[in-house]
Amino acid sequence: MLFTITGKHVNITDAIRIRAQERTEKLPKYYSGINQVEVLVDGQGGKISVEIIARGEHSNVFVATETGEDIP
């Protein structure tokens, strides 16, 4: 599975990268056809927004977003 993480207005530390990889490694448990996961972290305006885009076979795309005060 191809994994990419991108930060906008925030530096992606090793801890953030490891946490995101640990969380997204579980996705094939729910849909085995996932072959690419992209994580976008935006830290603009004092809030942290995380968007996860999972792409699978047959052009299936799954998107999840979350906004909060800090990265868990």
DABEL-V796127 format. One record per backbone hydrogen bond with DSSP energy under -0.5 kcal/mol. NH is the residue of the N-H (numbers start at 1). CO is the residue of the C=O. Records with the same first field share a line. If there is no record, write none. Layout:
NH=CO ; CO
This chain:
2=35
4=37
6=39
8=41
13=11
17=13
18=14
19=15
20=16
21=17
22=18
23=19
24=20
25=21
26=23
27=24
29=26
30=27
31=27
34=31
35=55
36=55
37=2
38=53
39=4
40=51
41=6 ; 39
42=40 ; 49
43=8
46=43
47=44
48=68
49=42 ; 47
50=66
51=40
52=64
53=38 ; 51
54=52 ; 62
55=36 ; 53
56=60
57=33
59=56
60=57
62=54
64=52
66=50
68=48
72=70
